[in-house]
């Protein structure tokens, strides 16, 4: 049986300045802190002889592969990303990096920030610009209405506020 997986569609190549700092810090942490620690653990475990039943060696080697894979990904991804660190000239419109306050049909409000696919986090109310919700918002103005298709059906939203500070 084949292990072929079709290539994933690449996300947009935009990132906020904070997102870039976070990715660079993760890269530094993996390369300068974690990898040397794991390498030392594997080195010590290898001195103990039989490696076939040596948990520190086996799991250390696995962790090294994970770290190296993530380091390669972050290095390549950071080279191709474009950092968007200035707000747009038209601050009345929703663009990348905007904090957008929405009101739904029930009158409930929620605020989201439109960010790149490498930094989205729904717990922090950060939406990827490639998500259906963000795509529906982009280009809209204050008090505009838009519709988003969800698994539960279509939902209407109104843009209540737009801001561009950090």
N, C-alpha and C positions, 0 to 999 in steps of 0.2 A: 504494500500500500504506500502510496506517495505521500510525502509530507509537504507537498507544494501548497503554498499559501499565496493568493494573488497579492500583488503589492498594494499597500495601503495608500489611499489618496493623501497627498501631502496637504497639510493645513496651510493657511495663509502665512506669509513670511513677515508678519508684523508683530512687534512686541513693544510693550511700554518700557520706559527706563527702569522702573522698579522690577519688572519681570526679567529684564536682562540681568540686573544685579543679582536677583535670586538664582537664576541659572548659573551665572558665573561663580557665585558662592557655593552652590552645590558641586560644581566641577572642581573647585579648589578643595572643598572638604573631602571629596572622593579621592582626588589625586594626591593631595599633600598629607592628609590625616588618616583616612580609612585604609587606603591601599598599603601604605607602609606598615600599619599595625597588622593587617591580615597577612602580609608577606612574611613578617617576623614570626607570626603564629605558625604558618605553614612550614617555614624553615625549621623551627624548633620541633614540630611534629615529624618532619622528615628525618631528623636525627634519631628518632626513636626506633627506627628499623622498619618492621613490617607495616607497609602503608595500606594494605588491603582492608585491614580492620581498624584503622586509625581514624577516628571521627574528626579530630581536629584537622588532620591532613585533607580528608575527603571534603568536608564542608568548607574548609578554608580555600581549597582550590575552586570549589563551586562559587564561593563568594568573590574570589578574584575574577572569575569569568564574568560574573554579573557586573562588577565594578568596571572592568575594562570595556564591556559592551556599552554601559551607560556613558562612560567617558568618551568613547568614540562617537556616540550619538550626539552628546552635548557639544563636542568640539565641532562636528560638521554642522549641526543646527545653528550654533551661534555665528558661524561664518556666513550663513545664508540669510539670517534675520535682518530686518530693517528696524532700527529703533525709532519709534515715534515719540519724541520728547517735547514737541511744541504743540500747543492747541491750534485748531484751525482758525482761519481768519473770520469765518462766519460761525460765531458761537451760538447762534439761534437754531442750528441744525445738528442732528445727531451724526457724529462721526466716530471714528476709532478713538478710544480713550475716554469717551464721555460717560459721566454718571447720569443715568436717566431714571427719573421717578415716573412710575407708571401707575395708573388707576384702572382696575378691571371693572366689569359690569356690576359687581357687588359693592363697589365703592372702596374696596381695599387697595391700599397703596403699597408698592414695593419699589426698591431702588436697585438698579443693576449698573455695573460698569462694563463697557464693551472692551474686551481685551483680546490678545492673540490666543491661538489654540494651545500654545505652550504654557499659558499661565492661568487658564480658566479654573475657577473654584467656586462652585455654587454655594458652599458654606460661607464664603466671603462675598457673595453676591457679584461674582465676576463671571460674565458670559463670554464664551468664545464668539468672535465675530463671524465664525462659520456656522453657528447654531441658527436654527430657523427663527427663533425669537429675535436675535440680534440682526439677522438679515432683514427681517420685517421692519425693524426700527431704523436702520441706517438710511440717512437722507431725509428723514421725517423732521418736522418742526414742532415747536411748542403747540399744544392743543390739537395736534393731529391724532387721528384715530387709525389703528391698524388691526389686522386680524392675523392670528397665529393658529395654525392647525396643530392640534394635540391629539393624542390617542383617544381622549374623551370627547373630542369634537372641536369645533372652532371657538376661539375665545377672542373677544374684543378688548382692546386696551386703548387708553388715552395717554398721551405724553403730557405730564403735569409739570415737570421741571427738567432742565438740562444744565449741567455744570461741568467744567473742565479742570478744576483744581485737583491736585494730588490727593 
